[in-house]
Amino acid sequence: MESTASIPPVVKSLHDLIIAWVQHVDHIPRVHKHTLAARATDALLDAQQHILDGRVASKRYESIQMARARMDFARYIWRILVDIRAMPVKKLAHLSRLAVPIDKQLSGWEKSVREQFATSI
């Protein structure tokens, strides 16, 4: 396993979000647990995979974009769960607060990649 010093902060932040979400999944009604909740879990895990894949320079920008798309999809599912009253608004607010630093870190990483690309041309 890698030392924590070599793990990007966005990986740790998303790990914390995944843990918070998975701990809440037990409170989702069974009828939605294996459909919507499972899709949200998969989206978060996919986002983490894209972030980890993005450490390879050849596909960094695409990986960041895919991670952002998967995060957006998880948020969309959470909104549906709130709308159908399968998840409390307070939980959505908590998960959203955990997602903010991830969005900022991905935006910063994306900007850095674009700048590197611009200077290499």
N, CA, C and O of each residue as an XYZ file, in Angstrom:
484
protein
N       0.840     -1.182      0.000
C       0.000      0.000      0.000
C       0.881      1.241      0.000
O       1.962      1.247      0.590
N       0.411      2.290     -0.666
C       1.175      3.520     -0.773
C       1.184      4.272      0.556
O       0.273      4.142      1.373
N       2.238      5.058      0.747
C       2.262      5.900      1.935
C       1.249      7.019      1.737
O       0.946      7.398      0.606
N       0.731      7.541      2.835
C      -0.296      8.582      2.736
C       0.263      9.867      2.125
O      -0.501     10.691      1.621
N       1.590     10.050      2.163
C       2.184     11.247      1.583
C       2.070     11.249      0.064
O       2.012     12.319     -0.542
N       2.034     10.068     -0.571
C       1.979     10.005     -2.025
C       0.540      9.955     -2.562
O       0.332      9.989     -3.775
N      -0.436      9.876     -1.679
C      -1.838      9.838     -2.099
C      -2.351     11.266     -2.229
O      -2.270     12.043     -1.277
N      -2.879     11.621     -3.402
C      -3.396     12.988     -3.572
C      -4.530     13.277     -2.588
O      -5.300     12.377     -2.253
N      -4.639     14.523     -2.123
C      -5.710     14.886     -1.176
C      -7.110     14.582     -1.711
O      -8.010     14.263     -0.933
N      -7.304     14.676     -3.023
C      -8.620     14.404     -3.594
C      -9.012     12.943     -3.385
O     -10.194     12.638     -3.227
N      -8.041     12.046     -3.384
C      -8.330     10.625     -3.143
C      -8.829     10.449     -1.716
O      -9.801      9.730     -1.483
N      -8.174     11.098     -0.763
C      -8.580     11.019      0.645
C      -9.964     11.641      0.841
O     -10.804     11.086      1.549
N     -10.195     12.785      0.216
C     -11.496     13.453      0.348
C     -12.621     12.589     -0.213
O     -13.684     12.471      0.395
N     -12.383     11.991     -1.367
C     -13.406     11.138     -1.963
C     -13.582      9.865     -1.147
O     -14.692      9.346     -1.033
N     -12.498      9.364     -0.584
C     -12.595      8.196      0.305
C     -13.533      8.507      1.474
O     -14.394      7.699      1.821
N     -13.358      9.677      2.071
C     -14.209     10.085      3.195
C     -15.673     10.196      2.771
O     -16.570      9.806      3.518
N     -15.911     10.726      1.574
C     -17.275     10.833      1.059
C     -17.872      9.448      0.827
O     -19.028      9.206      1.173
N     -17.100      8.547      0.250
C     -17.588      7.187      0.011
C     -17.957      6.515      1.329
O     -19.001      5.869      1.421
N     -17.120      6.657      2.338
C     -17.399      6.064      3.657
C     -18.696      6.646      4.224
O     -19.543      5.901      4.716
N     -18.856      7.963      4.160
C     -20.077      8.598      4.682
C     -21.307      8.092      3.936
O     -22.342      7.836      4.550
N     -21.203      7.948      2.628
C     -22.333      7.469      1.842
C     -22.660      6.010      2.181
O     -23.820      5.672      2.420
N     -21.657      5.163      2.201
C     -21.880      3.729      2.450
C     -22.485      3.511      3.835
O     -23.320      2.625      4.018
N     -22.065      4.316      4.804
C     -22.651      4.195      6.138
C     -24.125      4.588      6.131
O     -24.904      4.089      6.943
N     -24.506      5.471      5.227
C     -25.907      5.897      5.164
C     -26.782      4.935      4.357
O     -27.996      4.899      4.556
N     -26.198      4.175      3.470
C     -26.978      3.298      2.589
C     -27.884      2.357      3.387
O     -28.971      2.018      2.920
N     -27.467      1.936      4.563
C     -28.303      1.053      5.384
C     -29.626      1.706      5.767
O     -30.586      1.008      6.096
N     -29.690      3.026      5.730
C     -30.911      3.744      6.106
C     -31.833      4.015      4.911
O     -32.932      4.544      5.074
N     -31.379      3.652      3.727
C     -32.201      3.816      2.521
C     -33.221      2.673      2.489
O     -32.855      1.532      2.767
N     -34.477      2.942      2.161
C     -35.463      1.855      2.075
C     -35.004      0.762      1.098
O     -34.395      1.040      0.065
N     -35.312     -0.461      1.455
C     -34.855     -1.617      0.687
C     -35.195     -1.513     -0.804
O     -34.395     -1.900     -1.656
N     -36.367     -0.996     -1.107
C     -36.805     -0.910     -2.498
C     -35.852     -0.046     -3.335
O     -35.758     -0.233     -4.548
N     -35.147      0.897     -2.700
C     -34.225      1.780     -3.416
C     -32.759      1.440     -3.159
O     -31.875      1.932     -3.860
N     -32.502      0.609     -2.168
C     -31.127      0.300     -1.777
C     -30.356     -0.405     -2.895
O     -29.179     -0.117     -3.115
N     -31.006     -1.314     -3.589
C     -30.308     -2.113     -4.596
C     -30.443     -1.531     -5.996
O     -29.974     -2.124     -6.968
N     -31.074     -0.387     -6.096
C     -31.191      0.276     -7.391
C     -30.484      1.625     -7.321
O     -29.328      1.751     -7.724
N     -31.178      2.622     -6.812
C     -30.610      3.970     -6.783
C     -29.369      4.064     -5.894
O     -28.356      4.632     -6.304
N     -29.440      3.517     -4.696
C     -28.297      3.607     -3.782
C     -27.089      2.873     -4.354
O     -25.956      3.339     -4.227
N     -27.327      1.737     -4.976
C     -26.223      0.983     -5.579
C     -25.600      1.768     -6.733
O     -24.382      1.759     -6.908
N     -26.437      2.444     -7.516
C     -25.908      3.248     -8.632
C     -25.066      4.421     -8.116
O     -24.034      4.753     -8.699
N     -25.511      5.042     -7.022
C     -24.735      6.146     -6.442
C     -23.394      5.635     -5.918
O     -22.362      6.279     -6.103
N     -23.417      4.484     -5.271
C     -22.176      3.889     -4.766
C     -21.233      3.590     -5.925
O     -20.044      3.905     -5.862
N     -21.762      2.985     -6.975
C     -20.941      2.683     -8.152
C     -20.360      3.959     -8.766
O     -19.202      3.978     -9.185
N     -21.160      5.018     -8.818
C     -20.688      6.282     -9.393
C     -19.527      6.847     -8.584
O     -18.545      7.322     -9.154
N     -19.635      6.799     -7.261
C     -18.544      7.305     -6.421
C     -17.282      6.460     -6.577
O     -16.174      6.991     -6.654
N     -17.460      5.150     -6.623
C     -16.299      4.269     -6.806
C     -15.677      4.470     -8.187
O     -14.456      4.430     -8.334
N     -16.517      4.685     -9.194
C     -15.999      4.984    -10.541
C     -15.210      6.288    -10.530
O     -14.148      6.379    -11.144
N     -15.727      7.296     -9.833
C     -15.018      8.578     -9.740
C     -13.645      8.367     -9.112
O     -12.650      8.919     -9.581
N     -13.596      7.569     -8.055
C     -12.307      7.300     -7.405
C     -11.368      6.580     -8.377
O     -10.176      6.886     -8.431
N     -11.898      5.632     -9.138
C     -11.071      4.916    -10.112
C     -10.526      5.874    -11.173
O      -9.357      5.783    -11.548
N     -11.362      6.785    -11.653
C     -10.896      7.747    -12.658
C      -9.826      8.670    -12.083
O      -8.874      9.023    -12.779
N      -9.971      9.056    -10.838
C      -8.953      9.899    -10.202
C      -7.634      9.143    -10.110
O      -6.575      9.691    -10.417
N      -7.701      7.900     -9.692
C      -6.483      7.094     -9.598
C      -5.874      6.864    -10.980
O      -4.653      6.898    -11.134
N      -6.715      6.631    -11.976
C      -6.227      6.475    -13.350
C      -5.589      7.773    -13.854
O      -4.661      7.733    -14.662
N      -6.073      8.897    -13.391
C      -5.584     10.197    -13.839
C      -4.166     10.504    -13.416
O      -3.571     11.478    -13.876
N      -3.633      9.691    -12.559
C      -2.234      9.920    -12.170
C      -1.283      9.548    -13.308
O      -0.100      9.885    -13.262
N      -1.791      8.860    -14.321
C      -1.003      8.551    -15.515
C      -1.149      9.733    -16.466
O      -2.261     10.066    -16.875
N      -0.055     10.357    -16.813
C      -0.075     11.608    -17.559
C      -0.800     11.520    -18.895
O      -1.388     12.510    -19.330
N      -0.779     10.386    -19.548
C      -1.343     10.293    -20.891
C      -2.857     10.452    -20.916
O      -3.413     10.834    -21.945
N      -3.538     10.167    -19.805
C      -5.001     10.290    -19.811
C      -5.523     11.114    -18.633
O      -6.632     10.894    -18.146
N      -4.721     12.043    -18.199
C      -5.062     12.838    -17.017
C      -6.326     13.680    -17.214
O      -7.231     13.631    -16.381
N      -6.397     14.443    -18.294
C      -7.536     15.350    -18.499
C      -8.842     14.574    -18.635
O      -9.851     14.944    -18.034
N      -8.827     13.498    -19.424
C     -10.025     12.692    -19.621
C     -10.482     12.059    -18.310
O     -11.679     11.969    -18.040
N      -9.532     11.629    -17.509
C      -9.876     11.007    -16.227
C     -10.519     12.006    -15.275
O     -11.463     11.672    -14.559
N     -10.013     13.217    -15.267
C     -10.595     14.266    -14.420
C     -12.033     14.536    -14.866
O     -12.937     14.635    -14.036
N     -12.239     14.655    -16.174
C     -13.573     14.904    -16.697
C     -14.532     13.767    -16.339
O     -15.672     14.024    -15.951
N     -14.092     12.538    -16.461
C     -14.936     11.393    -16.127
C     -15.236     11.358    -14.625
O     -16.359     11.046    -14.228
N     -14.257     11.672    -13.800
C     -14.482     11.702    -12.352
C     -15.535     12.750    -12.007
O     -16.413     12.503    -11.181
N     -15.450     13.907    -12.633
C     -16.440     14.963    -12.389
C     -17.835     14.520    -12.825
O     -18.820     14.786    -12.138
N     -17.912     13.842    -13.970
C     -19.210     13.371    -14.464
C     -19.812     12.343    -13.511
O     -21.017     12.374    -13.259
N     -19.012     11.452    -12.988
C     -19.509     10.428    -12.065
C     -19.945     11.058    -10.744
O     -20.923     10.614    -10.142
N     -19.230     12.087    -10.287
C     -19.632     12.807     -9.077
C     -20.986     13.492     -9.311
O     -21.859     13.460     -8.444
N     -21.151     14.100    -10.469
C     -22.425     14.746    -10.801
C     -23.567     13.730    -10.816
O     -24.671     14.024    -10.356
N     -23.300     12.545    -11.340
C     -24.319     11.507    -11.392
C     -24.712     11.055     -9.981
O     -25.894     10.851     -9.703
N     -23.735     10.898     -9.099
C     -24.033     10.521     -7.704
C     -24.902     11.597     -7.051
O     -25.873     11.280     -6.364
N     -24.555     12.866     -7.266
C     -25.360     13.965     -6.711
C     -26.789     13.935     -7.245
O     -27.737     14.189     -6.502
N     -26.943     13.628     -8.522
C     -28.267     13.551     -9.131
C     -29.093     12.447     -8.461
O     -30.272     12.646     -8.168
N     -28.488     11.309     -8.224
C     -29.201     10.212     -7.557
C     -29.575     10.611     -6.138
O     -30.678     10.306     -5.683
N     -28.675     11.287     -5.432
C     -29.007     11.741     -4.073
C     -30.213     12.665     -4.109
O     -31.086     12.590     -3.245
N     -30.260     13.542     -5.116
C     -31.396     14.461     -5.239
C     -32.696     13.688     -5.463
O     -33.730     14.032     -4.890
N     -32.645     12.651     -6.289
C     -33.822     11.805     -6.508
C     -34.239     11.156     -5.192
O     -35.425     11.133     -4.861
N     -33.280     10.633     -4.445
C     -33.598      9.982     -3.174
C     -34.269     10.953     -2.203
O     -35.172     10.565     -1.461
N     -33.833     12.203     -2.207
C     -34.472     13.219     -1.363
C     -35.880     13.499     -1.877
O     -36.829     13.583     -1.097
N     -36.007     13.641     -3.182
C     -37.314     13.966     -3.767
C     -38.357     12.886     -3.511
O     -39.540     13.194     -3.363
N     -37.939     11.631     -3.458
C     -38.890     10.540     -3.191
C     -38.936     10.193     -1.703
O     -39.518      9.185     -1.303
N     -38.323     11.033     -0.911
C     -38.310     10.910      0.548
C     -37.660      9.614      1.042
O     -38.063      9.047      2.058
N     -36.659      9.166      0.308
C     -35.897      7.986      0.723
C     -34.616      8.382      1.449
O     -33.908      7.532      1.988
N     -34.325      9.693      1.457
C     -33.144     10.207      2.142
C     -33.484     11.596      2.675
O     -34.100     12.394      1.969
N     -33.088     11.892      3.911
C     -33.389     13.222      4.458
C     -32.541     14.325      3.811
O     -31.411     14.092      3.383
N     -33.106     15.506      3.754
C     -32.411     16.662      3.194
C     -31.118     16.925      3.961
O     -30.113     17.311      3.364
N     -31.134     16.720      5.271
C     -29.930     16.945      6.076
C     -28.786     16.049      5.621
O     -27.630     16.470      5.626
N     -29.095     14.825      5.229
C     -28.058     13.912      4.758
C     -27.508     14.396      3.423
O     -26.302     14.334      3.183
N     -28.399     14.881      2.550
C     -27.954     15.448      1.277
C     -27.017     16.630      1.534
O     -25.982     16.757      0.879
N     -27.375     17.482      2.474
C     -26.533     18.636      2.802
C     -25.167     18.189      3.315
O     -24.143     18.767      2.954
N     -25.157     17.160      4.156
C     -23.887     16.649      4.696
C     -23.015     16.087      3.573
O     -21.826     16.397      3.497
N     -23.597     15.270      2.710
C     -22.839     14.689      1.602
C     -22.351     15.779      0.643
O     -21.240     15.702      0.119
N     -23.176     16.773      0.422
C     -22.792     17.883     -0.458
C     -21.620     18.662      0.117
O     -20.721     19.071     -0.617
N     -21.631     18.868      1.431
C     -20.498     19.550      2.073
C     -19.214     18.753      1.900
O     -18.148     19.336      1.699
N     -19.299     17.432      1.973
C     -18.117     16.592      1.776
C     -17.647     16.623      0.318
O     -16.463     16.430      0.044
N     -18.568     16.865     -0.611
C     -18.217     16.878     -2.034
C     -17.558     18.185     -2.472
O     -16.852     18.200     -3.480
N     -17.767     19.267     -1.752
C     -17.231     20.575     -2.153
C     -15.709     20.554     -2.297
O     -15.203     21.007     -3.323
N     -14.953     20.045     -1.309
C     -13.500     20.043     -1.496
C     -13.049     19.176     -2.674
O     -12.035     19.464     -3.309
N     -13.800     18.120     -2.959
C     -13.460     17.261     -4.099
C     -13.611     18.052     -5.390
O     -12.744     18.000     -6.262
N     -14.716     18.787     -5.510
C     -14.935     19.618     -6.695
C     -13.817     20.651     -6.851
O     -13.310     20.859     -7.954
N     -13.441     21.286     -5.763
C     -12.376     22.294     -5.813
C     -11.042     21.665     -6.209
O     -10.295     22.228     -7.009
N     -10.751     20.499     -5.644
C      -9.489     19.834     -5.953
C      -9.455     19.373     -7.408
O      -8.426     19.488     -8.074
N     -10.574     18.852     -7.898
C     -10.628     18.435     -9.306
C     -10.507     19.641    -10.231
O      -9.849     19.557    -11.268
N     -11.133     20.764     -9.871
C     -11.028     21.979    -10.683
C      -9.590     22.478    -10.735
O      -9.093     22.866    -11.792
N      -8.932     22.465     -9.588
C      -7.534     22.887     -9.536
C      -6.634     21.967    -10.341
O      -5.724     22.423    -11.033
N      -6.889     20.685    -10.249
C      -6.104     19.701    -10.996
C      -6.332     19.879    -12.498
O      -5.393     19.817    -13.291
N      -7.588     20.100    -12.873
C      -7.915     20.314    -14.286
C      -7.221     21.562    -14.823
O      -6.678     21.550    -15.928
N      -7.238     22.627    -14.046
C      -6.572     23.870    -14.456
C      -5.076     23.640    -14.626
O      -4.476     24.124    -15.586
N      -4.481     22.914    -13.710
C      -3.053     22.610    -13.787
C      -2.727     21.804    -15.044
O      -1.729     22.064    -15.715
N      -3.565     20.839    -15.353
C      -3.348     20.011    -16.552
C      -3.470     20.867    -17.818
O      -2.668     20.735    -18.743
N      -4.478     21.740    -17.851
C      -4.635     22.619    -19.020
C      -3.442     23.538    -19.190
O      -2.985     23.762    -20.311
N      -2.926     24.079    -18.075
C      -1.765     24.958    -18.147
C      -0.534     24.208    -18.619
O       0.257     24.738    -19.400
N      -0.365     22.969    -18.147
C       0.761     22.155    -18.599
C       0.663     21.882    -20.098
O       1.665     21.915    -20.812
N      -0.543     21.615    -20.560
C      -0.776     21.351    -21.971
C      -0.477     22.606    -22.799
O       0.136     22.524    -23.863
N      -0.917     23.768    -22.298
C      -0.721     25.027    -23.019
C       0.763     25.370    -23.130
O       1.205     25.877    -24.161
N       1.533     25.100    -22.083
C       2.955     25.429    -22.118
C       3.755     24.411    -22.938
O       4.865     24.709    -23.379
N       3.206     23.228    -23.143
C       3.931     22.214    -23.908
C       3.734     22.363    -25.415
O       4.421     21.717    -26.206
N       2.788     23.223    -25.805
C       2.522     23.410    -27.241
C       3.494     24.399    -27.828
O       3.433     24.690    -29.022
